[in-house]
């Protein structure tokens, strides 16, 4: 591997030797580029000067993968000697799990309605335990998540610790929903860096502090490669909704924030947000109903429940349902009791049945209307005679020539004209 690459000439220049890299023994050269998932791969499979991770294109150079060049820069027995030990995660670690479940937050004046099923995901396993997934961080702020529940629990554990610590030490200093969201993102980034450090730096005998200290004496390409791997290190996808009531504007107000990995969105003006595999169905139901934050409260409660029930058509959405109301006062939240949930279900079923009857009646009426149109067209076509078509024909010559002694035939009217 130390400069012994077998070179070939192509239109784009010399390419390196055939390696067993990327799992299929393809030739790694400038004429053959391959995409990779973003996690670090073993160094002996890499080519020098690669562009790191995260939808990057790997191409080889004429020098090939040459750790000896880096060793000359740092000396024999240096940190580069650990390159063959770089972490190669198993396929399950690179798998992108599509989130199941449905979680919905709806704003109504100064209150928040939360509803979700109980379906959770752990790795590539999906199941529905008999516990609700709406987690209250304070008495006024709750979080719901879709995606890898184990990774989400790791992040929320740190958030819960910080939130409870300030709530105990400063009981009059209420948390704002946005501040909790920012704290969640910080803990997610910290969890990502921790995993990336274990996977990428530890095999080199480094940590984040020593890597920053030794950058000046390390090969520039190696530093760039490791930095790229750290930045683009892949972790499980998690989408979360943070909703609650706070005093952000010096008066109690309801807020909804959604977080997709590290991207934050404020959904206060829209008035609702849904995540999970049933999100599109739920949000479509809310949009078609014309929901807004100032809709009447009883109608909003029924609409929220209906949106969750309609989302059950999506794969991975559970049937069991939990529903909470936060606000409108600070520190107040209420779980919807089973009798109320039963009443909501009865009204939803009545609405669904009535809609099915109206839909069937409309279909029947349209069928009759189309049949009547067909009969009317058939009758009108039978009563109307076909139009006559006049065809001009040339006049035949007479047996005797006309008076005047002309033997030519008399031209037809069309010819005279």
N, C-alpha and C positions, 0 to 999 in steps of 0.2 A: 504493500500500500504506500510505501515511502517513495514516491516518484517513479514507480515501476508500471505506470499505467500504459496499456496498449492503446496507441492513438490511431484514430481513423480520421479521414478527411470527409467532411460533408459540406453542404452549401453554407452552413453557419459556422464552420471552423472545426477544429479537432475536438473530439469527444473523448471521454474517459473510458476506462475498461468496464467490462460487464461485471456488475456486482449483484449480490443477492438482495440488495436493498429494496425497500418498498414491498417486500413479500412475494414478488413474482419473478425475480431474476431479470428484469428488464434492463436494457442499456440506459445508463444515466448520462445523458449528454444534452448539449444545447439543442439538438434536434428532437429530443424526447423529453418533454416536461410533464410532470405529474403533480397533481394536487394532493395535499394531505390535510388531515383533520385539524391540526393545530397543536396537538400535544407533542412534546419532544420525542424523538426517535433515537435509536442507538447511534452513536457517533460513527461506527464503522460502516453504517448504512448511509450516512450523510455525505454530501459533497462539500468541499470547501467553498466558502463564500455564499452559502445558502442564505435565503432571505428570511429565515426564521419561520414563524408559524402563522396561523390564522389566515387561511385562504391564500397562502403564498405559493409561488411556483418554484420548484427545485430544479436547478440545472447544474450539471457538472462542469468543471473547468479542465484545462489540459493537465494541470498539476494533480488532479484527483484529490482524494481525501488524504491529507498529509499531516498527521499529528507531529512529525518530526520538525516541521517548520515552526510550529508553536513551541516545541520543546527547546529549539535553539534560542527563542526569544526569552524563555523563562529559565532555561537550564534543565539538565537531565533530572529526572525524579521530581519534576515540578507538578503543579496541580493538573496540568494537561494530561498527565499519565492516567488520570481517572476517567478520561473521556469515554472509554469503552463501557463504563459502568452507568452511563446516563440512563435514566428511567425510561422504560418502554411500557406504558400502561396497558393493561389487558383490554380486549375489545369492549367489555362492559363499561369501562371507564370513559370510553369515547362515544358511547351510544347516546343519542339524543332522544330522551323519552318524551313523547307527546303527553301533555298533561291531561288527566281525566278530571272528573268532578265539575261542579259549577258553584260559584260563590257570587252573590249579588249584593250590592250596596245601593240603596235608593235614598235620596235626600227628599225630605218633606218639611218645608219651613225650617224650624230649628231642630228637627229630629232626624235621626238616621235609622232606616230599617235594614237589617242584615238577615240574609237567608242563605242557606247552603245545604248541600247533601252531606253525607259522611264518608264518601269515597276518598281514599288516600292512596298515594303512590310511594313505594319504597324500592328504589332501584328499578327492576323490571317487574315488580309485583304490585298488583292493585287489589285492594280489598276494602270492605266497608265495616269498620268496627262500630260497636254500640256507644260511641261517644261523639259529642259535637266537635267540630273543627273550628268554631268561632272562638278565638282566644282573646280574652280581655287583658290588655296590658295595664290599664288603669280602670277606674270605674266609669270613665268617659271615652276611652279609646280602645278599639278592638282591631284585630288583624285576622284576615283570612288568606289562605295561600293555595296555589295550584302548582303542581310540579313535584320535585323530589322532596318528600316530607322529612326525610332524615337530614338533608342539608338545611332545609328551612328551620328545623328544630335547633340545629347547631347555631344558626344565626340568631334566632329569636331568644335563645337562652341568654346570650350576652346582652341583648336589648332589654330583656326583662330584668336582668340584674341591675343595669344602670338606671332604668326607669324607677324601679322600686327603691333603689338607694336614695335617689333625689326626693321621691315622694315621702320617704320616712324622715329625711333630714330637713326638707323644706315642704311641709304639708300645705302651706298656702301658695306655693309656687306651682300652679297647674301646668302640666305639659301641654304644649300645642301639638296638634296632629302632624304638622309639617316638621317639627323638631324630632318627633319619633321616627318619621320617615327618613330623615337625614341620618339619624343614629343607626337605623337598619342598614342603610347603604354602606356606612362606615364599617359596620361589623361584617358585612358581606365581602367587602374588599379585603379586610383583615383575614377572613377565612380563606379567600382565594390566594393571598400572598403566603399564608402559612402552608397551604397544600403545595403551592408551586415551589416553595423553599425546600420542602421535604423531597419533592420529586426531582428537582433540577440541581439545587445547590448542595444538598447533603451528600450525594454521591461524589462530588468534587471536594469534599472536606470543607465546604464553605457554608456560611449563613449570609443573611442580607448585609449585616454590618461588615464582615470581612470581604464580601464581594465588592462593596463600595470602596473599601480601603485599598484593595489590591488592583483596582481597575487600571491605574497608571502603569503598572509593571506587566500587565497582561496583554496578550495580542489583541489588537483592535477588532479584528474580525470575530475572535472568540467572545469578547465583551459584547459586541453588537448582537451576536447570535444568542447568547445567554439572556441578554436583556429582552430581546424579542420573544424568546420562549417564556420568560416570566410575565411579560405583559399580556401575551395571547394565550396563556395557560387556560385550558377549558375546565369549567366546573359545571355542576348540574344546573339546569335552567329552573328558575323559580319565579313565579309571578304572584304578587301579593296585593291585597287591598287593605289600606289603613283608613278607617272611618271613625268619626266621633264628634264630640262637641268640645270646644275650647273657648278661651277668651282672647283669641288672637287680635280681634278688632275691639277690645275693651268691652265686649258684650258677648254673651253666649251665642255661638254660631256653629252650624253643622258643616263638616268638611269631608270630602272624599278624595283620597289620593291612591293612585295605583303605581306599582313598581314592577317593571319587567327587567329582571337582572339588576342593572344599575341605572336604569332610565326611569325618571319620575314624571308623572302626569297628574295634574290637578283637574278633577272632574266636577267641581262645584257647580259650574254653569250648566253643564249637560244634565246634572241631577241624578245620574246613576252610573254604575260601572259593574261589569260582569267579567269574570275570568274563568278559565277552564275550557274543557271541550264543549260545554253547553253554553258558552258565552254568547255566541252569535244568535242562537235561538232565543235566549233570554232578552238580549238587547233589542232584537227585532220585535219581540212582543211589546216591550216598553216603548219603542219608537212608533209602532203602528197604532198604539193606544194614545199617542200624543202626550206622554207623561212630561210634566214639568215640576219643578221643585215646589210650586205653589198650588198643586192639585189638592183637592180635599183629602184629608187623612184617611177616612174609611175606604175611599176608592183606591188610594195608593196602597193600602195594606192588601186589598184583594188583588190588585194588579201585580204587586210584587210576588205574591204567592202564585198567581197564574203564570208569571214569567218563569218561575222555577219549575212548575209542573210541565210547561211546554218544552223546557230544555231537556227533559228526561228522554226525549226522542234521540238525543245525541249519544254516541257510544261512550261508556264510562261514567255516566251520570247515575248516581244512586237514587233510590226511591225515598229513603228516610230523609226527613226534613227538619231542620232546626231554624228558629226565627227569633230575633231579638230586636228590641227598640232601644235606642240610646237617646237620651235627652227628653224634653228640651232643656232641662236644668243641668248644670254641671254635676257630675257624680251620680247621675241616675241612669239606670238601664233596667229593662224589663224583659224577661223571657216570655214569649207567647205561650200561654198555658195550653195543654192538650185539648180542652173543650173548645177553645177559640180556633185552634188548628183544625179541629174536626168541622167546625162551622165553615171555615174558609174552604175546606175541601168540598163540602156539600154545595156551596155556592159556585165553586169552580166547575163541579160536575154539571150543575144545572145550566150554567152558562155554555159549557161545551155541548151539552145535549140540545139546548135551544139553538145554538149556532148550527149544529148538524141538521136540525129540522128545517131551519130557514134556508140553508144551503141546498138541501134536497128539494124544497119547494121551488126555489129559484131555478134549479136545473130542470125540473119538470115543466115549469112555465116556459123556459127557453126552448125546450124540446117541442112543445105544442106550437110555439110561435114559428119555429123553423119549419115544422110540418105544414102549417097553414100557408106559409110563404111558398112552399113547393107546390101545394094544390092550386093556389092562385096562379102561379106561373104556368102550370100545365093547362088550366082552363083557358087562360088568355091566349095561349099559343094555339089551342085547338079551334077557337072561335074566329081567329083572324085569318082571312084567306091569304094565300101566298101572292105577292105582288106580281103583276104581269110585266113581262119584259118584251119590249118591241125590238125587233131585229130588222134593220133595213136590208132589202135584197135588190139586186139589179133587175131591171125590167127585161123580159124576154123579147127578142125581135119578132115583129109581126110577120105573117106569111106574105102579105103584099106590101110593097113599099108605099110610104105615105105620099099624099099629094105633093107635089113639088119635085118629084123625080129623084129624091134622095134615097139611096139604097142603105145608108147607115141606119142602124137601130137608134131609136129615140133614147137619148140618155135618161137615166133615172132622175128622180127629183134631187137626190143627194148629189149626183154628178152635176146637175144644172146649177145647183147652188155653189 
